[in-house]
Every structure is written in C-alpha cells, then in structure tokens.
Amino acid sequence: MARPLEVTFHRAFDMVQNPSKSLEDLIRLHFNRVLTSGLESTALEGAPVIKQLIQQARKRIIIVPGGGITDRNLHRILEETGAQEFHCTARSGQASVMAYRNPNVHMGAALYPPEYTLKFTNADLVQKLKDIAGADS
C-alpha cells in the first residue's frame, strides 16, 4: 500500500452486500479508515449503520461518515453515530465573471451542470464545521 502514509477506503464500501464482513476484510488489509454513508445516499440516513460499524470496529479502523454532510446536520450525525471524524466538501459556488456565454455548448455532462459557476472550498464553512465538531484549530 502507501505506507508510511495512512490509507482510507472510499465510499465504494457503500456498495457492499455484507458490511460487517467487508469491514473485517478492510481491517485485515490494514486500512486506517473507511469513508461511508452507512450504505445509504447520505450519512444522516445511514447513521444507524455507521454507529454499528463504529461499534464493530473497536478502534481497529476509523469509520468516517461522509455523504451529504452540512453545517445543518453535522452535529446530529456525530451525536447519533459516535464518530470522531467526518468528511464533507464544504463547497460554495459563485458566478463566473466570464463575459461571453455560449448557450449551445455544455461541457461534458448529460444533465447540463452550471457551466458558469465556479466551485471552491469555503474557508468560513470549514471553520463553522470544525467548531460544530469541536475540532482544535
């Protein structure tokens, strides 16, 4: 693997048939963390499974809730799951200052995402999330 760096297994975990067995497999493979929404679309919906995984892990691997986490639901997710870490985008958008906009071209997606919106990590939102979680600096 990537030793000495720590390794996180991503949300592909949310597609497994047997989360309990799969968690043991990841522990055996020496992963440090698993990012999961608890086999649901969002971590809030999957909170009961996340809690179960944390209990099963017994500190052998860190379970990291992720998926749809916002400043509005983070406290509840951490409280309901007992998680010590979390993952979210903390992203905001702002309109592009691009002057000419060609309405006939969409760059790559079938659902036509906003072509003229810039997405960025919002430092104020990151701080707010850290404050909610009680994280140090």
Secondary structure, 3 states (H helix, E strand, C coil): CCCCCCCEECHHHHHCCCHHHHHHHHHHCCCCEEEECCCCCCCCCCHHHHHHHHHHHCCCCEEEEECCCCCCCHHHHHHHHCCCCCECCCEEEEECCCCCCCCCCCCCCCCCCCCCEEEEECHHHHHHHHHHHCCCC
